[in-house]
Amino acid sequence: MSLSDKELTAILKEMPLFAGMSKKDISATVSTAAQRRFPAGTQIVQDGRGGVGFYLILDGRAEVRKDDQAVAELTSGQFFGETAILVDDARRTADVVAADETTCLVMTSWDFKAFIETNSDAASYIATELAKRDAS
C-alpha cells in the first residue's frame, strides 16, 4: 500500500535528509518521486551497473553487499544510489538487496540533482553521510 503525499511528507519531515526543508519543498519533492516496494530478497541495485535512481528507505531493511558479503545494513531514513547518479558514467559500487520487505522513495537522477541543487542542507547532509561511509 502506498502512502498518500500528505503521509509521505509528514514522514520525510522527520528524516535528517529533509530536516531543513519546509513542508512545501518536501511536497514538491514528493510529487517528483515514486514509492517502490521490494519483497525480501529482491536485488534493488546491482554492482557494476549504471544507475538512474536515488533510493531513500521509508520502511524495511536492505543489505549492502560486496562480493556476496554483507558490508552494511540500511534502515528507514538511510539512502543509497547517489554515487551512480552524481558522478558522470559512474556505476553502482555494490549490490543492495532487500533484507525484509522494503519500501523506498525513488528519485530519478535529474530530479535528485535538482533536489540537491536547491536544498543546501540536504546536500550537506548527503556529503556528511558519504564521508562517514568512506571512513568506515
DSSP file (Angstrom, degrees, kcal/mol; ACC not computed):
  #  RESIDUE AA STRUCTURE BP1 BP2  ACC     N-H-->O    O-->H-N    N-H-->O    O-->H-N    TCO  KAPPA ALPHA  PHI   PSI    X-CA   Y-CA   Z-CA
    1    1 A M              0   0    0      0, 0.0     2,-0.2     0, 0.0     0, 0.0   0.000 360.0 360.0 360.0 131.3    0.0    0.0    0.0
    2    2 A S        -     0   0    0      1,-0.1     2,-0.2    33,-0.1    35,-0.0  -0.565 360.0-119.4 -84.8 147.8    1.3    3.4   -1.0
    3    3 A L        -     0   0    0     -2,-0.2    32,-0.1     1,-0.1    -1,-0.1  -0.547  30.0-110.7 -79.8 149.6    1.4    6.3    1.4
    4    4 A S     >  -     0   0    0     -2,-0.2     4,-2.8     1,-0.1     5,-0.2  -0.367  31.4-107.6 -71.4 162.2   -0.6    9.5    0.5
    5    5 A D  H  > S+     0   0    0      1,-0.2     4,-2.5     2,-0.2     5,-0.2   0.877 122.3  52.2 -58.6 -37.5    1.5   12.6   -0.4
    6    6 A K  H  > S+     0   0    0      2,-0.2     4,-1.9     1,-0.2    -1,-0.2   0.924 111.6  45.1 -65.9 -44.9    0.4   14.1    2.9
    7    7 A E  H  > S+     0   0    0      2,-0.2     4,-2.1     1,-0.2    -2,-0.2   0.913 114.4  49.4 -63.9 -42.9    1.5   11.0    4.9
    8    8 A L  H  X S+     0   0    0     -4,-2.8     4,-2.8     1,-0.2     5,-0.2   0.906 108.7  52.2 -64.4 -42.5    4.8   10.8    3.0
    9    9 A T  H  X S+     0   0    0     -4,-2.5     4,-2.1    -5,-0.2    -1,-0.2   0.908 109.4  50.4 -59.6 -42.8    5.5   14.5    3.6
   10   10 A A  H  X S+     0   0    0     -4,-1.9     4,-0.7     2,-0.2    -1,-0.2   0.897 112.4  46.8 -63.6 -41.0    5.0   14.0    7.3
   11   11 A I  H >< S+     0   0    0     -4,-2.1     3,-1.1     1,-0.2     4,-0.4   0.934 112.4  49.0 -66.0 -46.6    7.4   11.0    7.4
   12   12 A L  H >< S+     0   0    0     -4,-2.8     3,-1.8     1,-0.3     6,-0.4   0.855 100.2  64.9 -64.3 -34.8   10.1   12.8    5.4
   13   13 A K  H 3< S+     0   0    0     -4,-2.1    -1,-0.3     1,-0.3    -2,-0.2   0.787 101.7  51.9 -58.4 -26.8    9.9   15.9    7.6
   14   14 A E  T << S+     0   0    0     -3,-1.1    -1,-0.3    -4,-0.7    -2,-0.2   0.544  92.0  92.9 -87.0  -7.8   11.2   13.7   10.4
   15   15 A M  S X> S-     0   0    0     -3,-1.8     3,-1.5    -4,-0.4     4,-0.7  -0.682  80.3-127.3 -90.6 140.7   14.2   12.3    8.4
   16   16 A P  G >4 S+     0   0    0      0, 0.0     3,-0.7     0, 0.0     4,-0.4   0.824 106.3  62.9 -54.9 -35.2   17.6   14.1    8.7
   17   17 A L  G 34 S+     0   0    0     60,-0.3     3,-0.1     1,-0.2   108,-0.1   0.814 116.8  29.4 -60.2 -30.2   17.8   14.4    4.9
   18   18 A F  G X4 S+     0   0    0     -3,-1.5     3,-2.2    -6,-0.4    -1,-0.2   0.358  87.8 108.8-110.1   2.8   14.7   16.6    4.8
   19   19 A A  T << S+     0   0    0     -4,-0.7    -2,-0.1    -3,-0.7    -1,-0.1   0.795  80.0  47.9 -56.1 -34.8   15.0   18.2    8.3
   20   20 A G  T 3  S+     0   0    0     -4,-0.4    -1,-0.3    -3,-0.1     2,-0.3   0.406  96.3  95.0 -88.2   4.4   15.9   21.7    7.0
   21   21 A M  S <  S-     0   0    0     -3,-2.2     2,-0.1    -8,-0.1    -3,-0.0  -0.660  73.9-118.5-100.6 151.4   13.2   21.8    4.4
   22   22 A S     >  -     0   0    0     -2,-0.3     4,-2.4     1,-0.1     5,-0.2  -0.398  30.3-111.5 -75.9 160.6    9.7   23.3    4.5
   23   23 A K  H  > S+     0   0    0      1,-0.2     4,-2.8     2,-0.2     5,-0.2   0.875 119.9  56.6 -59.8 -36.2    6.7   21.1    4.1
   24   24 A K  H  > S+     0   0    0      2,-0.2     4,-1.9     1,-0.2    -1,-0.2   0.921 108.6  45.2 -62.0 -44.6    6.1   22.9    0.8
   25   25 A D  H  > S+     0   0    0      2,-0.2     4,-1.9     1,-0.2    -2,-0.2   0.885 113.2  50.1 -67.7 -38.2    9.5   22.0   -0.5
   26   26 A I  H  X S+     0   0    0     -4,-2.4     4,-2.8     2,-0.2    -2,-0.2   0.921 108.9  52.4 -64.6 -42.6    9.2   18.4    0.7
   27   27 A S  H  X S+     0   0    0     -4,-2.8     4,-1.9     1,-0.2    -2,-0.2   0.888 107.4  52.3 -59.5 -39.3    5.8   18.2   -1.0
   28   28 A A  H  X S+     0   0    0     -4,-1.9     4,-0.6     2,-0.2    -1,-0.2   0.896 110.9  47.5 -63.8 -39.6    7.4   19.4   -4.2
   29   29 A T  H >X S+     0   0    0     -4,-1.9     3,-1.3     1,-0.2     4,-0.8   0.921 109.0  53.9 -65.4 -44.6   10.0   16.6   -3.9
   30   30 A V  H >< S+     0   0    0     -4,-2.8     3,-0.8     1,-0.3    -1,-0.2   0.862 101.7  59.6 -57.9 -37.5    7.4   14.0   -3.2
   31   31 A S  H 3< S+     0   0    0     -4,-1.9    -1,-0.3     1,-0.2    -2,-0.2   0.721 108.2  44.6 -68.4 -19.4    5.5   14.9   -6.3
   32   32 A T  H << S+     0   0    0     -3,-1.3    76,-0.4    -4,-0.6    -1,-0.2   0.548 105.6  74.4 -98.4  -8.7    8.5   14.1   -8.5
   33   33 A A    <<  -     0   0    0     -3,-0.8     2,-0.4    -4,-0.8    74,-0.2  -0.541  67.1-139.7-104.0 167.3    9.4   10.8   -6.7
   34   34 A A  E     -A  106   0A   0     72,-2.3    72,-3.4    -2,-0.2     2,-0.4  -0.954  12.5-129.8-126.1 146.1    7.9    7.3   -6.8
   35   35 A Q  E     -A  105   0A   0     -2,-0.4     2,-0.4    70,-0.2    70,-0.2  -0.812  27.6-174.2 -91.8 133.6    7.3    4.8   -4.0
   36   36 A R  E     -A  104   0A   0     68,-2.7    68,-3.0    -2,-0.4     2,-0.5  -0.996  12.9-152.6-131.3 135.8    8.5    1.3   -4.7
   37   37 A R  E     -A  103   0A   0     -2,-0.4    66,-0.2    66,-0.2    64,-0.1  -0.913   9.6-165.0-108.0 131.5    8.0   -1.8   -2.6
   38   38 A F  E     -A  102   0A   0     64,-3.3    64,-2.7    -2,-0.5     3,-0.1  -0.969  17.4-130.8-118.6 121.2   10.6   -4.6   -2.8
   39   39 A P    >   -     0   0    0      0, 0.0     3,-2.0     0, 0.0    59,-0.3  -0.297  45.9 -78.8 -63.4 154.1    9.9   -8.0   -1.4
   40   40 A A  T 3  S+     0   0    0      1,-0.3    59,-0.2    59,-0.1    61,-0.1  -0.259 120.4  26.8 -52.9 137.0   12.5   -9.6    0.8
   41   41 A G  T 3  S+     0   0    0     57,-3.7     2,-0.3     1,-0.3    -1,-0.3   0.304  86.5 137.0  91.0  -8.5   15.4  -11.0   -1.2
   42   42 A T    <   -     0   0    0     -3,-2.0    56,-2.8    56,-0.2     2,-0.7  -0.544  55.7-129.9 -75.1 131.4   14.9   -8.6   -4.1
   43   43 A Q  E     -D   97   0B   0     -2,-0.3    54,-0.3    54,-0.2     3,-0.1  -0.735  25.6-177.1 -79.9 117.0   18.1   -7.2   -5.6
   44   44 A I  E     +     0   0B   0     52,-2.9     2,-0.3    -2,-0.7    -1,-0.2   0.915  68.1   7.8 -84.9 -47.0   17.4   -3.4   -5.8
   45   45 A V  E    S-D   96   0B   0     51,-1.3    51,-2.0     6,-0.0     2,-0.4  -0.959  72.4-137.2-133.2 155.7   20.6   -2.3   -7.4
   46   46 A Q    >   -     0   0    0     -2,-0.3     3,-1.9    49,-0.2    46,-0.3  -0.943  24.0-109.9-120.6 131.7   23.5   -4.3   -8.9
   47   47 A D  T 3  S+     0   0    0     -2,-0.4    46,-0.2     1,-0.2     3,-0.1  -0.260 102.6  17.6 -52.9 133.5   27.2   -3.7   -8.5
   48   48 A G  T 3  S+     0   0    0     44,-2.8    -1,-0.2     1,-0.3     2,-0.2   0.250  98.0 115.8  88.8 -13.3   28.8   -2.5  -11.7
   49   49 A R  S <  S-     0   0    0     -3,-1.9    43,-3.7    42,-0.1    -1,-0.3  -0.539  70.3-108.3 -87.1 155.1   25.6   -1.5  -13.4
   50   50 A G        -     0   0    0     41,-0.2     2,-0.4    -2,-0.2    -4,-0.2  -0.361  37.7-151.2 -71.1 161.8   24.7    2.1  -14.4
   51   51 A G        +     0   0    0     39,-0.5    39,-0.1    33,-0.4    -6,-0.0  -0.997  32.0 176.4-143.0 145.4   22.0    3.8  -12.3
   52   52 A V        +     0   0    0     -2,-0.4    57,-1.4    57,-0.0     2,-0.4   0.216  64.4  80.7-125.5  11.9   19.4    6.4  -12.8
   53   53 A G  E     -B  108   0A   0     55,-0.2     2,-0.4    56,-0.1    55,-0.2  -0.951  54.9-156.0-129.6 144.7   17.8    6.3   -9.4
   54   54 A F  E     -B  107   0A   0     53,-2.6    53,-2.4    -2,-0.4     2,-0.5  -0.947  23.6-153.7-108.0 132.7   18.4    7.5   -5.8
   55   55 A Y  E     -BC 106  80A   0     25,-2.9    25,-2.2    -2,-0.4     2,-0.5  -0.934  14.3-172.7-118.1 129.5   16.7    5.4   -3.1
   56   56 A L  E     -BC 105  79A   0     49,-2.3    49,-2.8    -2,-0.5     2,-0.5  -0.986  27.6-128.7-116.8 122.8   15.6    6.6    0.3
   57   57 A I  E     +B  104   0A   0     21,-2.9    20,-3.2    -2,-0.5    47,-0.3  -0.593  30.0 173.2 -77.0 122.4   14.4    3.8    2.6
   58   58 A L  E    S-     0   0A   0     45,-3.1     2,-0.3    -2,-0.5    46,-0.2   0.792  70.5  -2.2 -91.6 -37.3   11.0    4.6    4.0
   59   59 A D  E    S+B  103   0A   0     44,-1.7    44,-2.8    16,-0.1    -1,-0.4  -0.983 105.6  27.2-157.3 142.6   10.3    1.2    5.7
   60   60 A G  S    S-     0   0    0     -2,-0.3    16,-0.5    42,-0.2     2,-0.3  -0.591  76.5 -76.2 105.0-166.3   12.2   -2.1    6.0
   61   61 A R  E     -E   75   0B   0     -2,-0.2    38,-2.1    14,-0.2    39,-1.6  -0.991  32.0-169.8-140.0 143.9   15.8   -3.1    5.8
   62   62 A A  E     -EF  74  98B   0     12,-2.4    12,-3.3    -2,-0.3     2,-0.4  -0.980  14.8-138.5-133.1 148.6   18.3   -3.5    3.0
   63   63 A E  E     -EF  73  97B   0     34,-3.1    34,-2.5    -2,-0.3     2,-0.5  -0.889   8.2-143.4-106.9 136.7   21.8   -5.1    2.9
   64   64 A V  E     -EF  72  96B   0      8,-2.8     7,-3.3    -2,-0.4     8,-1.3  -0.873  28.2-168.2 -93.2 127.3   24.7   -3.6    1.0
   65   65 A R  E     -EF  70  95B   0     30,-3.0    30,-2.6    -2,-0.5     2,-0.4  -0.959  20.2-175.0-127.0 136.7   26.8   -6.4   -0.4
   66   66 A K  E >  S-E   69   0B   0      3,-2.3     3,-1.9    -2,-0.4    28,-0.1  -0.999  83.6  -8.9-124.0 127.8   30.2   -6.6   -2.0
   67   67 A D  T 3  S-     0   0    0     -2,-0.4    -1,-0.1     1,-0.3     3,-0.1   0.892 129.8 -57.3  51.6  43.9   31.3  -10.0   -3.4
   68   68 A D  T 3  S+     0   0    0      1,-0.2     2,-0.5    -3,-0.1    -1,-0.3   0.594 114.1 117.8  64.4  14.2   28.2  -11.7   -1.8
   69   69 A Q  E <   -E   66   0B   0     -3,-1.9    -3,-2.3     0, 0.0     2,-0.4  -0.939  69.6-121.5-111.2 131.4   29.3  -10.5    1.7
   70   70 A A  E     +E   65   0B   0     -2,-0.5    -5,-0.3    -5,-0.2     3,-0.1  -0.562  35.4 169.6 -68.8 126.3   27.0   -8.1    3.7
   71   71 A V  E     +     0   0B   0     -7,-3.3     2,-0.3     1,-0.4    -6,-0.2   0.547  62.5   5.8-114.5 -14.9   29.1   -4.9    4.4
   72   72 A A  E     -E   64   0B   0     -8,-1.3    -8,-2.8     2,-0.0     2,-0.4  -0.983  58.5-137.4-162.8 156.9   26.3   -2.7    5.8
   73   73 A E  E     -E   63   0B   0     -2,-0.3     2,-0.4   -10,-0.2   -10,-0.2  -0.980  18.0-159.0-120.4 134.9   22.7   -2.6    6.7
   74   74 A L  E     +E   62   0B   0    -12,-3.3   -12,-2.4    -2,-0.4     2,-0.2  -0.919  14.2 174.2-115.4 139.6   20.4    0.3    5.8
   75   75 A T  E >   -E   61   0B   0     -2,-0.4     3,-2.4   -14,-0.2   -18,-0.3  -0.654  46.4 -33.1-130.9-173.5   17.1    1.1    7.5
   76   76 A S  T 3  S+     0   0    0    -16,-0.5   -18,-0.2     1,-0.3    -1,-0.2  -0.120 126.5  20.4 -48.5 130.0   14.4    3.8    7.5
   77   77 A G  T 3  S+     0   0    0    -20,-3.2   -60,-0.3     1,-0.4    -1,-0.3   0.216  99.7 110.0  94.1 -14.4   15.9    7.2    6.7
   78   78 A Q    <   -     0   0    0     -3,-2.4   -21,-2.9   -21,-0.2    -1,-0.4  -0.552  50.9-156.6 -93.3 162.8   19.0    5.9    5.1
   79   79 A F  E     -C   56   0A   0    -23,-0.2     2,-0.3    -2,-0.2   -23,-0.2  -0.861  14.6-180.0-137.1 164.8   19.7    6.2    1.4
   80   80 A F  E     +C   55   0A   0    -25,-2.2   -25,-2.9    -2,-0.3    16,-0.0  -0.968  55.2  60.7-156.4 166.6   21.7    4.6   -1.5
   81   81 A G     >  +     0   0    0     -2,-0.3     4,-0.6   -27,-0.2   -28,-0.1   0.429  65.2 117.3  94.7  -0.6   22.3    5.0   -5.2
   82   82 A E  H >>  +     0   0    0      1,-0.2     4,-1.7     2,-0.2     3,-0.8   0.866  67.4  57.6 -71.2 -36.5   23.6    8.6   -5.0
   83   83 A T  H 3> S+     0   0    0      1,-0.2     4,-1.9     2,-0.2     3,-0.3   0.920 102.1  54.0 -63.2 -44.4   27.1    7.9   -6.4
   84   84 A A  H 34 S+     0   0    0      1,-0.2   -33,-0.4     2,-0.2     6,-0.3   0.697 117.0  37.9 -66.2 -17.9   25.9    6.4   -9.7
   85   85 A I  H << S+     0   0    0     -3,-0.8    -1,-0.2    -4,-0.6    -2,-0.2   0.608 114.7  51.3-108.2 -13.3   23.9    9.5  -10.4
   86   86 A L  H  < S+     0   0    0     -4,-1.7     2,-0.5    -3,-0.3    -2,-0.2   0.769 104.5  59.7 -89.6 -28.1   26.1   12.2   -9.1
   87   87 A V  S >< S-     0   0    0     -4,-1.9     3,-2.0    -5,-0.2    -1,-0.1  -0.890  94.0-112.6-107.2 124.9   29.3   11.1  -11.0
   88   88 A D  T 3  S-     0   0    0     -2,-0.5     3,-0.1     1,-0.3    -3,-0.1  -0.274  97.1  -0.9 -56.4 134.3   29.1   11.0  -14.8
   89   89 A D  T 3  S+     0   0    0      1,-0.2    -1,-0.3    -5,-0.1     2,-0.1   0.626  95.3 151.2  60.3  17.1   29.4    7.5  -16.2
   90   90 A A    <   -     0   0    0     -3,-2.0   -39,-0.5    -6,-0.3     2,-0.3  -0.412  33.8-144.7 -75.2 155.9   29.7    6.0  -12.6
   91   91 A R        -     0   0    0    -41,-0.2   -41,-0.2    -3,-0.1   -42,-0.1  -0.773  33.1 -80.7-114.6 161.2   28.5    2.5  -12.0
   92   92 A R        -     0   0    0    -43,-3.7   -44,-2.8   -46,-0.3    -1,-0.1  -0.373  35.6-151.9 -59.6 141.0   26.8    1.1   -8.9
   93   93 A T        +     0   0    0    -46,-0.2     2,-0.3     1,-0.1    -1,-0.1   0.442  69.3   6.5-100.4  -1.0   29.5    0.3   -6.3
   94   94 A A  S    S-     0   0    0    -48,-0.1     2,-0.3   -28,-0.1   -28,-0.2  -0.977  77.7 -96.5-165.1 164.6   27.7   -2.6   -4.5
   95   95 A D  E     - F   0  65B   0    -30,-2.6   -30,-3.0    -2,-0.3     2,-0.4  -0.696  31.2-158.3 -82.9 146.1   24.6   -4.7   -4.6
   96   96 A V  E     -DF  45  64B   0    -51,-2.0   -52,-2.9    -2,-0.3   -51,-1.3  -0.991  12.8-176.1-127.4 124.4   21.7   -3.6   -2.4
   97   97 A V  E     -DF  43  63B   0    -34,-2.5   -34,-3.1    -2,-0.4     2,-0.5  -0.954  31.6-113.5-124.0 135.5   19.2   -6.4   -1.5
   98   98 A A  E     - F   0  62B   0    -56,-2.8   -57,-3.7    -2,-0.4   -36,-0.3  -0.545  25.7-172.2 -66.7 119.0   16.0   -6.0    0.4
   99   99 A A  S    S+     0   0    0    -38,-2.1     2,-0.2    -2,-0.5   -37,-0.2   0.822  77.4   7.7 -81.5 -33.9   16.5   -7.9    3.7
  100  100 A D  S    S-     0   0    0    -39,-1.6     2,-0.3   -60,-0.1   -59,-0.2  -0.743 116.2 -59.5-126.9 176.3   12.9   -7.5    4.6
  101  101 A E  S    S-     0   0    0     -2,-0.2     2,-0.4   -61,-0.1   -40,-0.1  -0.523  70.1-164.9 -58.4 127.4   10.0   -6.2    2.6
  102  102 A T  E     -A   38   0A   0    -64,-2.7   -64,-3.3    -2,-0.3     2,-0.5  -0.970  19.0-157.7-129.8 132.4   11.4   -2.7    1.9
  103  103 A T  E     -AB  37  59A   0    -44,-2.8   -45,-3.1    -2,-0.4   -44,-1.7  -0.933  18.0-175.8-110.2 130.1    9.7    0.5    0.7
  104  104 A C  E     -AB  36  57A   0    -68,-3.0   -68,-2.7    -2,-0.5     2,-0.6  -0.910  28.1-133.2-123.8 149.8   11.8    3.2   -0.9
  105  105 A L  E     -AB  35  56A   0    -49,-2.8   -49,-2.3    -2,-0.3     2,-0.5  -0.918  33.7-158.3 -94.1 125.3   11.1    6.6   -2.2
  106  106 A V  E     -AB  34  55A   0    -72,-3.4   -72,-2.3    -2,-0.6     2,-0.4  -0.922  12.0-171.9-116.5 129.0   12.9    6.7   -5.6
  107  107 A M  E     - B   0  54A   0    -53,-2.4   -53,-2.6    -2,-0.5   -74,-0.1  -0.942  24.4-122.0-116.1 139.3   14.0    9.8   -7.4
  108  108 A T  E  >  - B   0  53A   0     -2,-0.4     4,-2.8   -76,-0.4   -55,-0.2  -0.291  34.0-104.5 -68.6 164.2   15.4    9.9  -11.0
  109  109 A S  H  > S+     0   0    0    -57,-1.4     4,-2.6     1,-0.2     5,-0.2   0.896 120.7  49.0 -60.4 -41.0   18.9   11.3  -11.5
  110  110 A W  H  > S+     0   0    0      2,-0.2     4,-1.8     1,-0.2    -1,-0.2   0.885 113.7  45.8 -70.1 -36.8   17.6   14.6  -12.9
  111  111 A D  H  > S+     0   0    0      2,-0.2     4,-2.2     1,-0.2    -2,-0.2   0.889 113.6  50.3 -70.3 -37.8   15.1   15.1  -10.1
  112  112 A F  H  X S+     0   0    0     -4,-2.8     4,-2.4     2,-0.2     5,-0.2   0.920 109.9  49.7 -65.4 -43.6   17.7   14.2   -7.5
  113  113 A K  H  X S+     0   0    0     -4,-2.6     4,-2.0     1,-0.2    -1,-0.2   0.913 112.3  47.8 -62.1 -42.0   20.2   16.6   -8.9
  114  114 A A  H  X S+     0   0    0     -4,-1.8     4,-1.5    -5,-0.2    -1,-0.2   0.888 109.8  55.3 -64.0 -38.3   17.6   19.4   -8.9
  115  115 A F  H  X S+     0   0    0     -4,-2.2     4,-0.7     1,-0.2    -2,-0.2   0.936 112.2  39.9 -60.5 -49.6   16.7   18.4   -5.3
  116  116 A I  H  < S+     0   0    0     -4,-2.4     7,-0.3     1,-0.2     3,-0.2   0.815 111.3  57.9 -75.4 -27.2   20.3   18.8   -4.0
  117  117 A E  H  < S+     0   0    0     -4,-2.0    -1,-0.2    -5,-0.2    -2,-0.2   0.829 114.8  37.5 -67.5 -30.5   21.0   21.9   -6.1
  118  118 A T  H  < S+     0   0    0     -4,-1.5     2,-0.4     1,-0.2    -1,-0.2   0.465 114.1  57.7-100.5  -2.4   18.0   23.7   -4.4
  119  119 A N     X  +     0   0    0     -4,-0.7     4,-2.3    -3,-0.2     3,-0.3  -0.762  55.5 176.8-132.1  87.1   18.5   22.3   -0.9
  120  120 A S  H  > S+     0   0    0     -2,-0.4     4,-2.4     1,-0.2     5,-0.2   0.829  82.2  56.5 -62.6 -33.2   21.9   23.1    0.5
  121  121 A D  H  > S+     0   0    0      2,-0.2     4,-2.3     1,-0.2    -1,-0.2   0.919 109.6  45.9 -64.0 -41.7   21.0   21.5    3.9
  122  122 A A  H  > S+     0   0    0     -3,-0.3     4,-2.6     2,-0.2    -2,-0.2   0.910 112.0  51.1 -66.4 -42.1   20.2   18.2    2.1
  123  123 A A  H  X S+     0   0    0     -4,-2.3     4,-2.3    -7,-0.3    -2,-0.2   0.909 111.2  48.6 -61.4 -41.9   23.4   18.4    0.0
  124  124 A S  H  X S+     0   0    0     -4,-2.4     4,-2.3     2,-0.2    -2,-0.2   0.903 110.8  50.4 -64.2 -42.3   25.4   19.0    3.1
  125  125 A Y  H  X S+     0   0    0     -4,-2.3     4,-2.5     2,-0.2    -2,-0.2   0.924 110.7  49.2 -62.5 -44.7   23.8   16.0    4.9
  126  126 A I  H  X S+     0   0    0     -4,-2.6     4,-2.5     1,-0.2    -2,-0.2   0.920 110.6  50.5 -61.8 -43.9   24.4   13.7    1.9
  127  127 A A  H  X S+     0   0    0     -4,-2.3     4,-2.2     1,-0.2    -1,-0.2   0.903 110.7  49.5 -60.7 -42.0   28.1   14.8    1.8
  128  128 A T  H  X S+     0   0    0     -4,-2.3     4,-2.1     2,-0.2    -2,-0.2   0.922 111.3  48.5 -63.2 -44.8   28.5   14.1    5.6
  129  129 A E  H  X S+     0   0    0     -4,-2.5     4,-2.0     1,-0.2    -2,-0.2   0.885 110.6  51.2 -64.0 -38.6   26.9   10.7    5.2
  130  130 A L  H  X S+     0   0    0     -4,-2.5     4,-2.3     2,-0.2    -1,-0.2   0.902 108.3  51.8 -65.5 -39.7   29.2    9.9    2.3
  131  131 A A  H  X S+     0   0    0     -4,-2.2     4,-1.7     1,-0.2    -2,-0.2   0.896 108.7  51.4 -62.9 -39.4   32.2   10.9    4.3
  132  132 A K  H  X S+     0   0    0     -4,-2.1     4,-1.0     2,-0.2    -1,-0.2   0.907 109.7  50.0 -62.3 -41.3   31.1    8.6    7.1
  133  133 A R  H >< S+     0   0    0     -4,-2.0     3,-0.6     1,-0.2    -2,-0.2   0.912 110.2  49.6 -64.4 -42.3   30.8    5.7    4.7
  134  134 A D  H 3< S+     0   0    0     -4,-2.3    -1,-0.2     1,-0.2    -2,-0.2   0.817 108.2  54.6 -66.6 -29.7   34.2    6.3    3.2
  135  135 A A  H 3<        0   0    0     -4,-1.7    -1,-0.2     1,-0.2    -2,-0.2   0.717 360.0 360.0 -76.3 -21.4   35.7    6.4    6.7
  136  136 A S    <<        0   0    0     -4,-1.0    -1,-0.2    -3,-0.6    -2,-0.2   0.474 360.0 360.0 -97.2 360.0   34.3    3.0    7.7
